[in-house]
Amino acid sequence: MPQFIVTKVEDDEEGEVEENGQKRCSTGQIWNPCETTVSDPGHKKDPHAYLNNTNYEDGDEFFDKNLALFEEEMDTRPKVSSLLNRMANYTNLTQGAREHEEAENNSLGKKKPTKVRSWTAEDGIMVDKKECGQPETPQMGTFMGVYLPCLQNIFGVILFLRLTWVVGTAGVMQALAIVSICCSCTLLTAISMSAIATNGVVPAGGSYFMISRALGPEFGGAVGLCFYLGTTFAAAMYILGAIEIFLMYIAPEAAIFHSSDPLKLPAAMLNNMRVYGSAFLVLMVLVVFVGVRYVNKFASLFLACVIVSILAIYAGAIKSSFAPPSFPVCMLGNRSLSQHKLGICAKTEERDNITVTTPLWSIFCNKSMQLNASCDEYFLHNNVTIIEGIPGLASGVINENLWSTYLIKGEIIEKPSLHSADVLGALNSQYVLADITTSFTLLVGIFFPSVTGIMAGSNRSGDLKDAQKSIPFGTIVAIVTTSFVCILPDLSNVVLFGACIEGVVLRDKFGDTVKGTLVVGSLSWPSPWVIVIGSFFSTCGAGLQSLTGAPRLLQAIAKDNIIPFLRVFGHGKANGEPTWALLLTAGIAELGILIASLDMVAPILSMFFLMCYLFVNLACALQTLLRTPNWRPRFRYYHWALSFMGMTICVALMFISSWYYAIVAMVIAGMIYKYIEYQGAEKEWGDGIRGLSLSAARFALLRLEEGPPHTKNWRPQLLVLLKLDEDLHVKHPHLLTFASQLKAGKGLTIVGSVMVGNFLECYSEALAAEQTIKHLMEAERVKGFCQIVVAAKVREGISHLIQSCGLGGMKHNTVVMGWPNAWRQSEDARAWKTFIGTVRVTTAGRLALLVAKNVAFFPSNAEPFSEGNIDVWWIVHDGGMLMLLPFLIKQHKVLEQWVGVMGAAAQGKVDWQTGLLTLPVPNSKVWRKCKIRIFTVAQLEDNSIQMKKDLATFLYHLRIEAEVEVVEMHDSDISAYTYERTLMMEQRSQMLRQMRLSKTERDREAQLVKDRNSMLRLTSIGSDDDEETETYQEKVHMTWTKDKYLASRGYKPKTLEGFQDLLNMRPDQSNVRRMHTAVKLNEVIVNKSHEAKLVLLNMPGPPRNPEGDENYMEFLEVLTEGLERVLLVRGGGSEVITIYS
């Protein structure tokens, strides 16, 4: 436990100072709150030059004399006392009982509370909060807030209405397995939930808040809504259970719909359930609407009924060991008979020494009371016997109930140990029949909702005084309590039911064999009515708890604003009650009530609950394994292995209980996830998925660092160099479009640009430029990263980008840039020198280089080519880039759908001045319909026919479909045009060199005059700072000297002579040869590919001697003249394509 020492700095002055918006009165050593309050604390700047100035104006006391070193940062870094005060005044999102009490207090004329500033649940936002005189903080403790809701939900409808049936159908052994698996799942989930709940404050939202903050808004929203639906259907299930108890065991005569036909009786019962269920739902919604405080007041009464009912079951089980209750069961052979309207369990009886038939005879003998009537064959060959429905603990009936007896719908419930004649007989309405087909998986789905009450307390986290303490303690104690009731071998209800109750009675879901008595009630002492009344109130209380928790969960989701159409449900009454969410919850619960079958509703909510539990365990395991610094739960008894075990059980239970419901629940969660992701939930909650991504990225980067990629795995990882204009707009956005077409959404793309300036001064401009490029990347569907470098020179910035972009194995291997189109017209040589410098840097870094010429003519994603060719001129082998690139380009397609004009306008894709809709064509494939043609050049000594065959074979092994053509270039004399073109190139180069030299001389003379004046001023005036003067003199000395001046004066005649010698120049022979190659290749390329949509050709390397850089630009210009779209390709020196698999 860390220890903090608070040291008070003494101040002899007495008076009032402002601190965090409240005046505190200083009387020497003791500080007391003043009577007045300040509603708006202000941080005022000190207008005086020095802090020790005593002439403060009112309110300027904010700056403490003892913290003068930090005064300039007080706006963004508050004092510790200020922070601690805000944290002390922290409050959860207020929803619950406190608001009603405060509203009532205010309505009775009590003083209206004033407001101060307080710290919110998240992100350090300040909100208004009521003063400590009338605190707004919720005050519900562990017992009322967590333990009772959990206990009421667990001791709910399934325990009283279906557990006996589960034991009778599955047998004691399998029933114990079902209960153990389900309780283990919830216990492990509760451990994970306790760890998450104690890792910080849990405001309203409970499980949703935990999952969303641990796994992100997408998972949180999806699982939160699933859990909301599960809680809402749970309310419907509890209401249906209450109605079933009411109509079948309390007041059967209250049924509205009746039917004399036994086959139509179940349908009539379902209609009664719908009518009464809807009425009960309205009544419960009104109770919840009036106030949670009334729900909490009823909760104690309901729980008392539950506890009394549980005790009555144990008391009855103990009593049955020596004095079992009398509940006779009528059996025909080994078949059980319903005792509704059955007076005597016998075929005949003696009346005045006369044998007469009973009503049972009439039922099986075509309603005839005659002894010689024609009767059912099975009825004639089997005797009617009476067995005890509750034989008691000492009877040994548990041996018959150990194993399962699964039935098909309509099958008669039988006692296998009784003798029965081997006669089939006809199906009679007096038999007790199975109403549904049972199986182990079905029973799991029906039973699981009985253990789902663990979230009932966490759903009301906004009403808890201390959620971190109450949720884990109350939930785990509730689970231990109910596990004691459900699992322990000697005292569990499973074992008690199997040891005390006859099997045919256990399998009788509605108690027809015991005259319509609730089966679990037949075991209780002193009366079955104890269980009937207790179970009725238990189900009512659980329904109220679900109707209380579900709207708060939906309100928390709506307030997070991650699902736009749910925003309206974040509002409610003035006191915070979620009125609209309650109405929606009532509507969804009504859908469950209209289903009207408890056994059909239970598996539905089981899926939603299991989905939620799955992600609670995932969140805990993920946070534990990632070891994030913020993962510091107070609850220590957790482990990632337990969480993974809980996840495994959840998934298994989902598919065991109902595989198709599991798939539906996952599809619903997936659709919600994708919807939230599509809507772009801009929430950064520090979730574990982001931490998992970081861990996975680190692991992958370390794996990539182990060695260079194999040729089969090579793909262009692009660094796209963009140029920005003065307004920070991209000059050539089509370059980014081409990059997106080349990448087809795969691999790494880094978009970089260079800003000239000082980083300290240009930081904001760099951020603005980064945002501009990111918006363009989003518009062009380029998935990648953006990097802006601020440097003194463009060439240095580009060099830094090429060297430092990327991380580990995720570094770029290809540089994409545009051709400097206006390099000839510009007097400034920096443009083409920067270009050549970039070429040299990429060559030195062994990176591939793609230079797009005439990039403005490259197609956008909305301009697909219906036909055309992509021509590849393979002049020299450069790693196979020329073969791979056209294949990659053809893979690109735009999967964007048409949207309306308003939708496009919302996305900024409509130009309202021109009225043009700038959306890509749906499913457009820009280059897909273009054919690839590969040309190679054959010299005089080459066999062109064999070359063509070899090239076709090579492409076949590469699995690339392309036309092949070999172009023969014979040796020819250098033409006059080539000679003249070379001469003009060298003359232009020399002329520009002389012009730049003349400009340099003029600048030097101007600088000389300026430096002389500066020296005179410094000598005559002097300087206060010797160091500055010395530095400046050194700078002047290095800038200009007499020797340099004389040398420059002697340079002028040479310059003039240089201009006169331009006409007498003779071109260099090496330049003539290079120009000859460029001209000849250009003639061949233009002749073959002048109509091609794109031409790819090898880019020659720059000269080793920098003196020939300008000539190199001219050679490239001549090589690509007359071509509309050109991509110059220069490999990085490694093979990028292979024929092997």
N, C-alpha and C positions, 0 to 999 in steps of 0.2 A: 504494500500500500504506500504510494508516494506521500511524503510529508511536505506540507507547505508552511512556510513561516511568513507571517504578515507583519511587517515592521512599519509602524506609524512614524512619519516624519513630524517632529514637533514644530509647532508654529505658535509663537507667543501672542500673535494678534487675535483678538476676539472679534467676531462679527459673523456675517453671513456670506457664504460662498455658494455658487451654483455647482451642483454635481449631478449629471445625468437627468437634468430636467427637474430636480427637486432641490429646494433650498435647505441647507442643513445649518443649524445654529451652532456656532463654535463657542464653547465656554471653557476655555483652557484645554483640559484633556478629554472632556466628554462631548460627544457629538450626538445631537438629537434632531429628529425631523422637525421641521417647522410646521406650523399649522397650514400655511398656504402652500399651494402647489403651482408648478409651472408646467403648462401643457405642451410647450414646444421648446426643447432644449436647443440652444443655438451655439455654434462654434464660431465665435467672433475673432477676427484677427486683431493683433495688437497694433494700433496705429502709431505707436511711439518707436523711436529708434532703438531704445535699449530696454531690456526686460526689467531692469531695476528702477525704471521710472515709476514713481509712486502716483502719478497723476492719471490713474486709470479712469476710464469712463465706466458707466454702469454696464455691467455684463462683460467687461473685459477681463474679469478674473478667471476666465477659462484656462489661461496659460499659467501653469504652476511654475513658480520660480525654481523648484527643484527638478523640473523636467525640461529645462530650457533647451537642452541638446536635441530634443525630439519634437519641438514645437511645430516645425514645418511639416511634420508627418502626422499630426494629430487628426487630420481629416480622414485619412485612410487607415491609420493604425491607432485605435483608441487606447486610452489608459486601461490598465488591468482592472482597476476598480470599476470603471464603466462597463467593461465586458462582464465581470462577475455579477454586477447588479442586473444586467439584462438576462443573464442565464438564470439568476435566482427568480426572476419574474417570468420564467418560461411557462407557457401554457399549451396544452394540447388543443387541437381543433375542437371547439366546444360543441358537443352534441349530447343531449341526454337530460337526466333528471334535474340537474342544477338550473337549467334555464327556466323550467316550469316553476320551481320554487322562487326564483328571483322575480319572474313575471308576477307571481301571486303576491310576493312581498311588495313590489312596486304598485300593484293595483290596490293594496291596502293602505297606501299613502306613505309608505316608508321612503326614506331619503333615496333619491336616484343616484346611483353610483357615478362618480366622476371617472375620467379616463386618464391614463398615463400611457407612456410608450412601453412596449414590451417586445420580447424576442419571439419570433414565430417558430413553427415546427421545423422549418427547413431553410437553408440558404442564408440565414442571418438577416431576414427581412424584418423590418420593424412594423408592428401593427398596434392598434389601440387595444388596450386591455383594461378591465375594471380594477379599481384600487383594492388594496388589501382589506379595506373595510367591508366590502361585499365581494368576496372573491368569486371569479367566474370559473375557476378551475374545477373540474369534476372531482367529486369526493367519494365515489363508489370504491369500496374495498375489495379484497380478494374473495370474501365469502359471498357477498351479494352480487359482485360484478362478474366473477369467473366460476366459482365453485358451483353455485346454484344453477346457473344456466347450463353448464356442462352436465351436471347430474340430471337435470330435468330432461335434457335431450337424450341422454343415454338410457335413463329409466323411462323410456317412452313407449310408443305404441307396439314396437316389435317384441319387447320383453313380455308384455302381457297378452298380446293377441297371437303371436306367431312362434314364440320360442318353444312352446310345448309341441306344436305341429312339426317344427324343425327336428326336435329330438325324436319324435315318433317316426318320422319319415326317414331321416338319415341314420337313426340309431345313436346310442350314447357315444360310441367311439368317433364316428364321423362328425357328430354334432360338436363334440369337444374339439375336433380338428378345425371345424368351421369357426367356432368361437375363438379358439386360440390364434388362428391366422389373422382373423379380423382385429382382435384386441392387440396382437403384436404389431400389426400395421399402424394402428392408431397410437400405440405407446411409442414406437420409434419415431413417428411423425411428431408426437408431442415433445419428444426430446429435441428434435431438430428445431421445432417451432420455439421452444424455450430458449435455445441458443440464439436464434435470430432476434427474438423479442427482447432479450437482455443485451443486445449489441446496439444500444442507443434507444432513444425515445421512440415509442410507437404511437403516433397519433391515430385519429379515426381511420378505419379501413382494415385494421387487424391483419388478417392473412394476406389480403391484397397488398397492403402497404409493405409487408415483409417481402413478398415475392417480387413486386415491382422494383423495390429498391435494391434487391439482391440480384435480379436477373434482367432488369431493364424494363422500359415501358411496354415493349411488345409482348414479352412473356407475361408481365404483370397484368396488362389489360386483358389478354386472352384468358389466362387462368382465373383472374379476378371475376370476369363475367361468367365463366363456367361455374365458379364457386357460388356466385350470386344466384345463378339459375338453380344450382343444387339446393341452396338454402331455401329458395322460394318453393321449389317442389317439395322440400321437406315440410314446409308449412302445410301444403296441400295434403301430404301423407298423414300428418298428425291430425288434421281436421277430419280426413276420411276415417281414421282410426277412432276418433271420438264419436263420429256419427255411427260407425259400425257398433260400437259399444252401446250407444243410446238406442238404436233401433232393434238390436238383436237381444240385448240382455237387460236393458232398463225399461224401455217402453215399446215393446213390439207392436202394440195396438196403435201407436202414433204413425204408422206407415200410411202414406197417402195412396200409393199404388199397390193393388193386390192382383192376384191371379189364381184362379182355381186350377189351372193347368200347371202341373209340376215342371214342365219343360220351360214355361214362360216365367216361372217364379224368379229365377236369377235376374232376368231383364227388369222385372218390376222392382226388385231390390236395388239395382243400379240406378234406376230413376229416382227412387227415394233418397239414395245417397247423394245424387246430384242436387236435388231440391234442398235438402237439409244442409248439405255441405256448403252450398252457396249462402244460405242464411247464416250459418255459423261464421263463414268467412267475413261477411259484412259486419257482424257483431264484433268479431275480434279486431278488424281494421278500425272500427270506431274506438275500441278500447286503446289501441296503440296510438291512434290519432289524438285522443284526449291527453295522453301523456305516458311517458315511460315510467313515471313514478308509480302509477297505478299497476303497471305490469310488475314492477318490483315488489309492490305490496302484496299482490296476488301470489307472487313466486314463493313466498314463505309458506303460505297456506297449501299451495299445490305440492310443494316438496314434502310437507308434513304428511299429506295423504300418501305420497309415494313411499315414504319411509315406513309408515304404518302398514302399507300393503306388502312391502318386502318382509317386514317382521311377521305379518300374518302368514305368509307362505312358509317361513321357517317354522313357525309355531305349529302350523298344520302338518308339516312333514314330520316333526318330532312326535306329535300326538298320534299320527297314523301308525307309528311303530307299535303302539300298545292298544290303541282304540281307533281304528280307521273309520272314516265317515262312511255313511251308507249312500252309495250312488250306484244302484244296480244298472247293469247294461244287458239289454235283451239281445240274444244271439239266436239265429236260425242256422243250425249246423255250425259252421265257423264264420258265418256272415253276420255283420252287425246290422241292427235295425234301428231306425229312428224312432224315438219315443214321443215325438210330437203327436198329440191326439191319439195316443195308444194307451188304452186303459190298463189292460192286463197282458203281461208277457206270457201268453200261453195260447195253444190252439183251441182248447176247450176248457170248460170249467164245470164243476158240479153245482147245480142249483136244485135244492130239494130232491137230492138223489137222482137228478136227471142231468145227463151230460148235454151241455149246450155249447154252441160255438161262440167264440169271442170275435171282437172286431178284427183281429188279426186274420182269422179264418176268412172273413169277408174280403179282406184286401187281396189275399192270394187265391181265392176261389171265385173270381168273377163277380164279386159283390153278393155272393149267395151265402146264406147262413145255414144251409142244409148240410148234413154230414155226408150225404152222398153226392154232393156237388162236384163238378169237374174242377180240380185244383191244379196249381203249378206243380210240376214234376219234382222240383227240388224241395218244395214245401212238404210234399207227401213223404219223401224219403228221409227227411232230417227232422230232428227234434228241436224244440225251442227250449233254450236254457237261459239261466240268468247267472252272470258273473259280476264280481265286484269291480266297479270302475276305479276305485282307489283301494287296492289291496294293502298298501302300507309298506313301510321300509323293510319289515321283517318277512315279507312275502316271497322274496326272491324273484320278483317279476323282472328285475333288472337283467336277468339272464336272457329273457326273450327280447328285451329292448336294446341289447348291445349292438345289433347289426341292422343294417338299413333295410327298408321296405319301400322302394320307390314304385309309384303307381302311375298308370296312364289315366288321362281324363276319362271319367265315366266308369272306371273300375271300382268294384265293390271293396270296401275296407273289411279285411278278414283277420281272424286270429288263427295263425297256422297250426297252433298246438291243439286246437279242438278238432274232434272227429267230424268228418263230413262225407256224405255219400257222394260217389263220383257221378253226379248228375248235373247237367248244366243248368237247366231251368231257364225261365224267362226273366228279363230285367224288370224289377218292380220299383215303384217310387218309394217304397218303404225302406229300401236298402239305403245305407249311408254310402255315398259315392264320392270319389275324388273329383274335385272341381277343376283341377289343372293337372297337367302332366308334370311330374316332379323329377328332378335330377340333382346331383350334387352341385352343379354349377348354378342352377336356379336358386337353390337354397342359400348359396353364398351371396348372390345378388339381393335376395330378399332380406337376409339377416344383417348385412353390412350397415345399413342406415342406423341400426341400433347402437353402433359404436362411433357414429360420426359427430357426437356432441362435443368433441374436443375443441372445435373451433367456435363454439357458441360464446365463450368468454372473450376470445381474441377479436371477434366481430365487434364487440362493444368497447374496444380499446380507447375510443375517444371519451368514454364516460368514466374511465378508471382514474383513480387518484395517482397510482403509481403502476403503470402497465408493465414496466420491467420486472417488478416484484410479483404482481398479482397473476399475470398470465402463466408463467412457468409453475409457480407454486399451486395455484388453484387448479390448473389443468391436470397436472400430474397427480395431485391428490385425488381429483375426481376419477381419473383413470384407474388409480390403484383401488379406490373404493369400489368402482363398478367391476374391475377385474376380480376382486375378492368375491363379489356376488356371482360372477359369471364363470370363473375358471377353476377355482380351487376344488380339488377332487371331493373333499368331505362335505363342503358346504355349498357347492355350486348348484345353481338351479338346474343345470343340465343333468347332473347326476341325481339330484333329488327327484326331478320329474321322471327320469328313467327308472328310479328305484321305487317310486311310490304309485305311479299311475299306470293303468293297463294300456297296452300298445294300441288297441283299437280306439281308445279314448284319446290318446295322444295324436293319432293320425286324423282324428275327427276335428277339422279346423274350427267349426262353429258350434261344437258341443251338442250335436243332435242326439248322440247316444245317451247323454245325461240330461235329457229333457230341456235342452236349450241353455244349460248353465255354462258360463265361461269356464273353460277347462281348467285354467290355472286357479280359478276361484273355487272349483270343487275340492282342491287340496287345502285351501286356506282355513284358518281358524280365527275367530269363532264362527264366521259366516262368510259365504261367497260374496255377499254384498260389500264386504270390506275391500275386496279386490276390484269389484266392478266399479265402485265409487272412486277408489284410489286410481285405477287405471284411466278412468274418464277424466279426472282432474289432471292427471299426469300428461295425457295427450293434449288437453287444452292448454296447459302451461307451456309445453314444448312448442305448440303452434304459436303461442304468443311470443315466445322467445325468438322463433324463426322470423316472424313478421316484424319483430323489433330489429333484429340484426341485419336482415337482407336489405332494407332501404338505406341503412347507414353505409353498408358496403357499396351500394350503387352510387350513393351521394359522394363517397370518397373517390370513386373512379371518375365520376363526372367532374368533380372539382379539379382533378389533375389535368383535365382538358386534353386527354390523349385520344379520345373518341369523340369527334365533334358533334355527332347527332345526339349524344347523351348529355350535352351541356345543360339542357333545361332541367335535368334531374338533379343538378347540383344546388338548385335553389329550394327554399322551403319557407316555413313560417319565420317570423321575426326572431324567434328564440332558437333558430337553427334546426328545428325538426324537419326531416326530409319528406315534406308532404307529397310532392310530385313523385318522388321515388316510391313512396308508400302506395300511391295509386297504381303505378306500373306493377309493383310487386303483387298487389291484389289481383290485377288482371291476369298475370302469368299464373298465379296460384289457382285462379278460377279454371284455367285450362287443365291443370292437374286434377282438379275436383271433377271436371266433366269426364275425365277418364273413369273415375268412380271406382276403380279397382286398386286396392292397396297393394296387391301383388304385382300389378303392372307399373305402378308409380315408383315403387321402391328401387328396382334396378336402374331406372333413369337417373335418380338422384345419386345412386351409388357411383355411377360413372363420373359425374361431375365432381363429387367429393374425392374420389380416387385420383382424378386429374389434379386437383388442388394439392392433395397430400404428396403426390409424386413430385411436384415442383417445389414444395416446401423442403422436402428431403434433398432435392437437387441443389437448391440454393445453399443449404447448410453445408453439403459436401463440397460444393464448388468453392465457397468462401474458405472452408477449412484447408483444402488442398492448395489453393492459391496463396494462402497466408498473407492476405492484404493487410497493410498496416492498420486499417480501421477495424479489422476483425478482432474485437476484444470483448467477447460476451462475458457477462457476469456468471452465467450458468456454465459450470465447468464439466458437467457429466455428459459430455457428448463426444462423438468420434465420427470421422468421415465414413468408417466402415459401417457403423450403425445406420448412417443416412443412406448409404448405398444399399444396405439390406432392406431398409424401408422402401426405397425406390423399386427394388426388384419385386417385393411383395405387392406393391401397388400395381405394377404392370401385370403381374401374374393374376391378381384378383380381377383386374379389368377384363382380361380375356377369358378367365375362368367363368365369371358370372354371366357375361354376355358379350361375345366377340363382336356382334354387329352393333350393339350399343357403344362398345368401346371405339369402334371405327367412326361412328357418327360423332361421338364426343370429341375425338381427335380432329376430325374434319372441321367441326365448329370452331374449336380452339385455333386450328391452322388458319381458317378464314379470317378470324378476328385478328390474329397475329399479322397476316399479310395486309389486312386493311389498315391497321395502325402503322405498319411499316410504310405502306403506300402513301398514307396521309402525312408521313414525315413527322413523327412525334419528336419534336426538338426538346427532349428532356435529357439532361445529363445528371443522373443520380448516382454515379460512381458504381454502377452495377457490376456484378460478377462476370457477365458475359464479356464486357470490355476487358476486364482483367484476364479472362480466359483467352481472349484474342491476343492480348499482349504476350501471354505465356506461350501460346501456340506460335506467334510470330517469332519470338525469341528462339524457340526450339527449332523452327524451320530455318531461320537464318543461320543458326549454328550448324545445322545439317548441310546447308548449302555451302558453308565455308570449308567443308571437309575436302573439297576438290573441285576442279573446273567441271562445268557441265559437259556431258557427253554430246556428241554431234546430234544424236537423235532427239535430245532434249533442248537443243538450241532454238531459240526464237528471238526475234528482235525486241530487246528491251530499250525503249526509245527515250532519248533526251531531246525534246523538241525545243529549239531555240527560236523564240519569238522576239520581234522588235516592237517597241512601244513608241507612239508619237508623243508630242508635247502634252497632250491631254490624257495620257496614260491609256490610250486605246490601242488595241492590237492592229498593226498595219496590214498583216497578211493572215486573216483568220482562216483562209482556205488551207493553210499549212496544217492547222490543227484538224481540219476536216479530213485531209489526206491521212494524217496520223491515225485518226479513228477508223478510217477505212482499211488501213494497213493492219491495225492491231486486231480488228474484229472483236473488241472487248476482252482480249486475253493478254496476259503478261503485264509487264511494268511499263508505265508511261509517266515520265517526269516532264513537265512543261516549265522551262526556265527562261528568264529574261534578266537583262542587266540594266541597272539605272546608274547613270554617272552622277557622282556626288559624294557627300560625306554621310555615313550611316547615321550619325547622331542627329543630323539635320533632316535627313530624308526618310526617317523611319515611317512616319505617317503616310508619305507618298508611296513607300514600298508596300505597306499594307493595302492601300487603295488599289495599287496595281495588281496585287495578289488576288484581291476580291474580283477585279475585272476579269482576270484570266480564269478564275474558278467559275464565274458565271458563264464565260464562253465555253469552258470545258463541259459544263452541265448542259448547255444548249446543244453541243455537238456530241453528247453522249460519250465523252472520253472519261474513262475511269482511271484516275491516276492522281498525281501529286503536283503541287505547284511550288516553285522555288524562285524567289527574287533575290538577286545579289546586288548590293550597292558597292560600287568600286570607283576608283579615280579614273580608270580608263576602261573602255568597253572590252578591249582585248584581254586585260587582266581579269575582268569579271567573267568572261566566257571561259577562260582558262580555269578559274576557280570552280565554275559550275561543272566543267567536264571532269575535273579531278575529284571533287568532293561530293557530288550528288550520289544518292543511293546509300545503302547500308549493308555491309557484309557481302553476302552472295547476291543480294537484290540490288545490284548496280546496273547501270545502263551499259549496253554493249554496242549501241548504235546511236549516232547523232543525226538528227534531221534538221536541216536549215534551208533557207531560201537563197536564191541567187541574187546578188546585188545588181539589179537591172540597170540602174543609172550610173554605173561606175565610170563609163566613158565621158559622160557629160559633166561630171563633178570635178571641180578643180582640187577638191580635198581628196587626198589619196587614202584617208583613213578607212573608208568603206571597204575598198578591195583589199587593203592590207589586213584589216580585221578578218575578212573572209579567208585569206590565205593563211593567216595565223591560226585560225580555227582548224583549217585542213591539216596544218602541221601538228597541232596539238593532238588531234584525233589519231593521226598516224603514229605519233610518239606513244600514245596510250593504247595502241593496238585495238582501236575501236573502228567499227564500220561507220561509213559516212554516206548519207543520202542527201543530195542537193536537188531541190525541186526548182526547175527553171520555168518561168511564166506561170507561177503558182496561182495567179489570179484567174487563169483559164481552167484550172482543175475543177472537176464537177463537185457540186455540193451533194449532200445526201438526198436532196429532193430532185436530182437530175440523173436518173439512171439511163445508161446507154442501152438502146434496144439492139444494137449490133456494133460491130467494129472489131479492131484488133489491138492487142497489147504486144508490141514488138520488142523483142529482147535482142540486143546486139552484143553477142558474146565474143569480144575481141581477145581478151586475155583472161585466164582463169584466176579468179580472185576469191576462192573459198566457196563458190556456189551460190553467192547472194543473188546473182541475176536469175537463177533458176527458181529460188525459193520465193522471191518477192511477188512475182505475178500470181503464183498459186495463193499466197496469203491475201492479196488484194481481192481475188475473186471470191474469197470466203465471206466477205463482208455483206451484211444485210441489215436493214433498219426495220425493227419490229415495233413500229409505232402506229397506233390507231388514230383514225380521224376523230377529231373532237369538234364540237360546235364552235361558232365564232366567239361566244361569250366565254367558253372554257379556254379557248386559245388566248383571248384577251387577258384572262386572269393569269395566264402563264407568260404574258408579255410577248406573244408571238404574232400579234396583229399590228401592222403599221396603219394607224388611223388616218394618216395623211394620204397614203396611197390606197388604203383599203385592201392591201395584199395580205393574204394568209400565208405565213412562212412556216408551214409545217412540212416535215418530210412525208413522202409518199408512203402509204402503208405497205409494209413488207417490201420496200424498194431494195433492189440489189444493183448497186451502181455499176459494178464491173462484171457481174455474174454472166452476162450474155456475150461478153467479149471473148474472142478466141486468142490464144497465145501462139505467137510465131517467134521462132528462135532462129536468128541469123548468126552465122559465124563466117570468118574471113579466111580464105585460103590463099596462100602465096603460090608463086610459080612452081616451087618444088613440091607442093602438097598434092596429094591425090584427092580431089574434091569429091569424087564418087564414094570412095571409101570413108571419107570424113563424114559424109551425110549418113551412111549406114551406121557408122559408129555412134554418131550423135543420136540417131533414132533409137538405137539399142540402149544408150545411156539414159535417155528420157523414159524408155519403157521400164527400166529397172528403178528409176526414180518415182514411178507411178504418176507421172505428169503428162497430161495430154497436150500436145503442141505440134504445130507444123514445123518442119525443119527445112532450112534452106542454107546452102553454102554459097557464099559470094566470092568469086575469084577476083583478086586484085593483082594485076600484072605490073611488073616494073615498068615505069614510064619516065620520060624525061620531065624535069621540073619545068612547069609552064611559066610563061611570062607573067601570067596573072599571079601565080604563087610568089614569084620573085618580087613583083610590084607590091603585093600585099605585105610581104615581109618588110620591104623597105619603108612603106608607109607606117608600119607598126613601130619600127625603130626610130624613125624621124619623130613621130608623135611622142614617143617615150622620152626622147632627148629634149624635145621642145618643152614638154611639161616639166622636165627636170630643171631646165634653165629658168622657166617661169617661176617655179617654186623657189629656186635659188635667189632670183631677183627679189622676190617678196621677202625672203629671209634677210637679205642685206638691208632692205628698207627698214625692217623691224629692228635690226641691230643698231642702225644709226639712231633711230628714235630712242632706243633703250640707252645708248651712250649719252645722249643729251640729258636724259632723265637722271641717269646715275651720277653725272657730273654735278648737276644741281643739288642732288641729294647729299653728295659729299661736302659741297660748300656749306649747305645748311647745317649739317651735323658738326662741321669743324667750327663754324662761327658761333652757333648757339650752344653747342654742348649737349650733354644728356645727364639726367638725374640717375640713370641706371647704367653703370659701367658695363655690366654684363650684356645688356641689350645693345649698346653701342659696339662692343667688340664683336658681337655676333653679326650685327648688321654690316660692319666693315668687312668681315670675312665673307659675307654673302656678296657684297659689292665686288670684292676682289675676284671672286670666282665667276661673277657674271660677266665682267668685261675687263680687259687689260690693254695696255698700249700695244703689246705684240700682236694681240688679236685684231686690234684696230688697224695696224699697219698691214697685217696680212690680208685683211678684208679689202683695204684700199687697193692693194695690188691684185686683187681678184677680179676687179671690174673689167679690165681689158680682156681677160680670159673669157669672161661671160659673153662679152660682145662678139669675140671671135667664135665662140661656140655657136651663136645664132647664125653667123655667116657660113659656118662649115656644114650646116644641115643639108644644103643642096649637094655637097660633095661626098655624102656618106655612101658607104657600100655595106649592104646587109651582112650579118654574121652567117656563116655557112650552116652552123648547127641550127640557127633559127629558121633558115630556109628549109632545111630538112623537116623540121617539126611542122612548119606551116604547110609543107607539101603533104605530109600525112594527114593533117587536119582537113585540108581542102579535099583530098581524095576520099577520105572516109565520109565527109559531109555529103559529097556528091552521091556516093553509093547509098547512104542512109536516107537522104531526101528522095532519091529515086524510088526506093523500095517502101519507105514508111511515111510518105508525106500525108497520107490519109489516116494514119494510125491514131487511135485515141490516146495512147501513151507510149512513149519510147524510153526504154531503159538501156543504158550503155555504160561501159566501163569509164570511170573517171581517172584520167592520168594523174600521177602524183605531182606535187609542186617541185620546182627545181631546187637542187641542193644549194645553189648560190642565190641568195636573196636579191641580187641585182636583176635577175630575170623574172621577178614576180609579176611585173606588169605585162611582160610578154606571155607569161603563163595564162593570164586572164584572157588575153587576145586569142590564144590557141583554143581555149575552151569556148570562146564566143564563136569562133569560126567553125568549130566542130559541131555546134548545135544550131547553126543558122538555118532558118526555114522550117523549123519544127515547132509545132504548137505547144505540146506538153512534153517535157523532157525530165527524166529522173536520172541524174548522174549518180552512179553507185561505185563506192570504193570499199572493198572488203577490209576486215580487220586483221587479216593474216591467218585466220583459222578456218577450218572446214565447217560449214554450217548445214550441209546436206549430205545424206549418205544413201547408198542403194540397199543397205542391209536392214533387216527388220529388228 
